[in-house]
Amino acid sequence: MTGQSMHRRELLRGLAFGGGLLLAVRFGATASADPGPLVASPEDAAFAPNAFVRIAGDGRVTVIINKAEMGQGVSTALAMIVAEDLDADWKQVGFEFAPADLVYAHPGFGIQMTGGSTSVAGMTPSLQKAGATARAMLVAAAAQKLGVPLLELTTESGSVVHAASKRRLGYGELVADAAKLAVPTDAPVKDRKDYRIVGRSTKRLDTPDKVRGKAQFGIDVTLPGMVIALVARAPVFGGKVRSFRAEKAKAIAGVRDVVQISSGVAVIADRFWAAKRARDLLEIDWDLGAGASTSSEKLRAEYAALAQKPGMVGRRDGDAPSVVEAAGSKAIEALYELPYLAHAPMETLNCTVRLTADACEIWTGTQFQTVDQGAAAAVAGLKSEQVKIHTTFLGGGFGRRANPKADFVVEAVEVAKLAHAPVKVIWTRDDDLRGGYYRPMWTSRMRATLDARGRVEAWVHTIVGQSFMAGTPFEAAFVKNGIDSLSIEGSEDTPYAIPNVQVELHTTNVVVPTLWWRSVGHSHTAFVIESFVDELAARAKADPLEFRREMLKDKPRHRAVLERAAKESGWGTPLPAGRARGIAQHFSFGSYVAIVMDASIERGRPRVHRATVAIDCGRVVNPDTVVAQMQSAVGFGLTTALYSAITLKDGRVDQSNFHDYPMLRIHEMPTVDVHILESNEPSSGVGEPGVPPIAPALGNALFALTKKPIRRLPIRSEDLA
Amino acid sequence: MPIDLEVNGKRVSVDVDPTTPLLWVLREDLALPGTKFGCGAAQCGACTVHVDGASARSCVLPISAVAGKRITTIEGLDGKFGAALMQAWTEQDVPQCGYCQTGQIMSAAVLLKEAAKPTDGDIDACMSGNVCRCATYVRIRSAIHRAAEIASGGGR
């Protein structure tokens, strides 16, 4: 670890002291002058001592969720944290999504957002305090009402109890009095040994509505007089409308108007189907621009050539390049290639806008409330506080709904300015897959040497790819000395004890828009590192588990997950003929994950039988959610390993729907065993850290079967022959 | 010309472009948003409904093709299997983002009707048309087994 490298956690800390405020200012987000208590509906808002909790006269507790619920279980986990310190009756706890307001900002980033697997870790202190403060006020109200000293009162499950007189008052009975009290600033939070809710597997609060079709996603929003719009966007990134003819489109019944906006041509109609049919009939003359020459195959060649040259140095321990060069043909070298990836959430992007002269209301599933708010205000010519964001459930996010450029929101506001009615802009699956903002394409060149005892002596990782954050308001926070820390995360902090380590980066400039994608930079570095480690282990004639353990002697948490996954998987014990195990571990978002994948090759394709996952994510709020996220990571990671690639020819994206951008399906899903390590460390990420080690664990199992390393994703049949 | 059909036990008449997929009639004209748009090409199953008791992908089914038919959506899924599936799905906390789950449940309901005690192979065959990007497949599988148990009187 050198002074140049910076862990995500340090970065967060850094942002908290300046970067956060800076970001908030750049995005034009505002805090309400006096956020005070948040009152949604006055009749049941008897007591709202802070922005995160409201208690009604009937005792119902509503926790205000400032994060996007995109499946990761955050609405339940955050409610559990408040409920614990409030000593609430869990059966009385519900939630609602917060409006956009800096009172709900991320403590590290200074904007209201969901990402980086930081929700629980980031919000825990504020939510504990919110719950504890409300509890203290209810106790104080009870003391007045019962005429007893505070110290004689305890709370349990939604009631204040006076044991001596066997009297008990439900929180609902106390809210009117509690609301009159001053809000204390020093209410103590609970001791962990007294926890009744946090740390126990708890049913998700959002499940009942989701199984009945009642959960409202952005695409389900309906407003009186609302129209539907579809946008024809440029077939090439950076393309512009030169001119268009809409006579045929306008002849479709139900079409209201066809208008030009920055991103293309929007068809506004009464119904989706009219807008869709009309869009298909538009005749648009596009100025494609320079992007029309972009091709994935050309980029692959350029990236491979760049990888041969020294890049900007992101980490330097010792002098790895010299050691590797001195070794000549004894050096071990491999080139790894990963494609652009689309997030492909099941709910395609959409955004509903109601715009008036002095207000803009937006309904959408977003991970980036105050960013969208600022961007919408700029387009609408309003102040941020005139823009109200209603966050719905997200039918998947994976980073796509956290765009610093707020593309799908900006576009919808532009349409709303021309629609003269509330409008819902809906993206089709083609629009979604071809709309850009992909996980960047990456090439990595790995070089290493082994010493006489087969230990890694030198390691050079040269990364080639686009920046995630250059050109966005996040650039100042993430790009230091020309290096986007997200491009090299997981590599610059590789935990393996190697005397000479160098990480280099070539940042390319390509017209294709890029964005974070579930696990961000780790989604490529973990595959490269963990695959290459197995190649080196094979060269050293070492067991891949032992080879890693040897290099992780001083990393107890890495070792613990690795050893646990290995043990639970039966590592080293025989498998049926034709099957093999592969192992990988990776640290990301504060959490340690190791996985063993048990796979075979059937009819020329990989088949995964069992995935054994071990995770250390510090103190756990809802263990069943950790299990669910690891199961999800396995399926999401296997989709990436087996199928996912966005490719371009002549600037056009080849893929258009699930037939050519396939998803893993139920018959391909392995058994998943999840083991959560007991930990007293602070809570860390869960939504993303499971993803990075999946593809390399599978690749390593296949490598064990075929003796041919997997160096390119998605895995092709020809790499298995 | 209005098209008559039965949706969740109610007779309805809709006057729309006859090429309109059933999905959009349900969502936009009949205020039944539980049936979801995922691909528009019968690739993902998010739009699964029952037409005369059989699974159908409503995103590619023109409304003219279902004139006079009996349609069931998640909002109208009741009876033994519907209740068992919703109970099992809730017990096992199957949904994550939840967007595909109504389609999953509609597909599973047809499976249970056809196979009172489905095998893993039956589940693979019936459910492989339903994509879940959150990959909740492990729980979908176990919830279907559990729902079969509930429906056959094994529920608690």
Interface residues (C-beta under 8 A of the other chain):
Chain A: M70 G71 Q72 G73 K203 R204 D206 T207 P208 D209 K210 V211 R212 G213 K214 A215 Q216 F217 I219 D220 T222 I228 A253 G254 R271 F272 W273 A274 R277 A344 P345 M346 E347 T348 F393 L394 G395 G396 G397 F398 I426 T428 R429 D624 A628 Q631 S632 V634 G635 F636 L638 T639 N657 F658 H659 M663 L664 R665 I666 H667 M669 T671 V672
Chain B: V16 D17 T19 T20 P21 W24 R27 E28 D29 A31 L32 P33 G34 T35 K36 F37 G38 C39 G40 A41 Q43 C44 A46 T73 I74 E75 L85 M86 W89 T90 D93 V94 P95 Q96 C97 G98 Y99 C100 Q101 T102 I105 I123 D124 A125 M127 S128 G129 N130 V131 C132 R133 C134 A135 T136 Y137 V138 R139 I140 R141
